[in-house]
Amino acid sequence: MTNSIDNGEVRLRSDALDWLDVDGEIVILDANKSVYMSINHSGADLWRLLEKGATISDLAQSLVATYAIDADRAAHDVEQFLGVLREHDLIEGS
């Protein structure tokens, strides 16, 4: 995991991954591992962007616009979120 924002596109893994939006939160089934997970509201906003593919910068800018946080905090939060998704092998790309 890097600490700097780059411009590579990141997207959800394309196979064996099902998810559902439930009252603004995301419930995920990783069929490869038979594991359920859930993501809170701010993470759900990022998840929806990852469905289409987004740059790390796009994700951070979305947090700034939606939650009125500063850019450094947004960049840190995005890096942390993507780190967790990488640990669970849920994303592809940068």
Backbone torsions as a table, in degrees:
resi	resn	phi	psi	omega
1	MET	NA	134.1	177.8
2	THR	-96.6	162.8	177.2
3	ASN	-101.1	-1.6	-179.8
4	SER	-109.9	150.2	178.4
5	ILE	-81.7	128.9	174.3
6	ASP	-115.8	-178.1	-175.1
7	ASN	-108.3	15.4	176.6
8	GLY	-73.6	146.3	-179.6
9	GLU	-81.0	141.8	177.2
10	VAL	-122.3	141.8	177.1
11	ARG	-147.5	166.1	177.5
12	LEU	-65.2	148.4	175.3
13	ARG	-56.8	142.3	-171.7
14	SER	-89.2	-9.1	-176.1
15	ASP	-126.2	146.8	172.3
16	ALA	53.4	37.5	-179.6
17	LEU	-132.7	114.6	178.2
18	ASP	-117.7	146.1	179.2
19	TRP	-150.8	159.7	-177.2
20	LEU	-142.3	138.2	176.2
21	ASP	-88.6	117.0	-178.6
22	VAL	-122.2	105.9	179.7
23	ASP	51.5	42.8	176.3
24	GLY	86.3	-7.6	175.3
25	GLU	-106.3	156.3	-179.9
26	ILE	-105.7	130.3	174.3
27	VAL	-110.6	125.7	-172.5
28	ILE	-115.8	140.3	170.0
29	LEU	-119.0	116.5	172.9
30	ASP	-92.3	100.6	-175.7
31	ALA	-66.9	-25.0	177.7
32	ASN	-65.4	-35.8	-176.2
33	LYS	-110.3	-2.1	-176.2
34	SER	53.2	49.8	-176.9
35	VAL	-125.0	135.1	171.8
36	TYR	-99.8	143.4	175.7
37	MET	-140.4	162.9	173.7
38	SER	-134.8	153.5	-178.8
39	ILE	-128.9	135.7	-178.3
40	ASN	-71.1	-176.6	-172.9
41	HIS	-60.3	-48.2	-178.9
42	SER	-68.0	-39.3	175.0
43	GLY	-64.4	-35.7	178.1
44	ALA	-63.3	-37.7	176.8
45	ASP	-60.5	-44.3	178.8
46	LEU	-67.3	-40.5	179.8
47	TRP	-56.9	-45.2	-179.7
48	ARG	-61.7	-36.8	176.4
49	LEU	-68.4	-37.7	179.6
50	LEU	-66.9	-25.2	178.2
51	GLU	-58.5	-39.8	-178.2
52	LYS	-89.3	-17.8	-173.5
53	GLY	97.4	130.6	-178.4
54	ALA	-153.1	153.7	173.8
55	THR	-81.0	162.2	177.2
56	ILE	-62.3	-37.7	176.8
57	SER	-61.2	-42.4	177.9
58	ASP	-59.7	-42.3	-179.1
59	LEU	-63.7	-44.8	179.7
60	ALA	-64.6	-42.4	179.2
61	GLN	-63.1	-34.3	177.2
62	SER	-63.5	-42.7	177.6
63	LEU	-64.1	-41.5	178.6
64	VAL	-59.8	-47.3	-177.4
65	ALA	-68.1	-39.7	-174.5
66	THR	-81.4	-39.6	-171.3
67	TYR	-112.8	4.8	176.8
68	ALA	51.8	44.9	174.9
69	ILE	-104.9	162.1	-179.0
70	ASP	-75.1	160.0	-173.7
71	ALA	-62.2	-38.2	179.2
72	ASP	-64.2	-42.9	178.2
73	ARG	-64.0	-43.0	179.5
74	ALA	-62.0	-44.0	179.4
75	ALA	-61.1	-43.6	178.3
76	HIS	-62.5	-46.4	-178.9
77	ASP	-62.5	-40.8	178.7
78	VAL	-64.0	-45.4	178.9
79	GLU	-59.8	-41.9	178.9
80	GLN	-64.5	-45.5	-179.7
81	PHE	-61.2	-48.5	-179.8
82	LEU	-64.7	-33.5	176.2
83	GLY	-59.9	-43.4	178.1
84	VAL	-65.5	-43.4	178.9
85	LEU	-63.3	-38.0	176.7
86	ARG	-64.7	-42.5	178.9
87	GLU	-57.0	-32.7	-179.0
88	HIS	-96.3	5.9	177.9
89	ASP	57.1	45.7	-177.9
90	LEU	-102.1	-10.1	-176.6
91	ILE	-128.7	162.3	176.3
92	GLU	-127.6	148.7	176.4
93	GLY	110.1	-165.6	-173.7
94	SER	-49.2	NA	NA
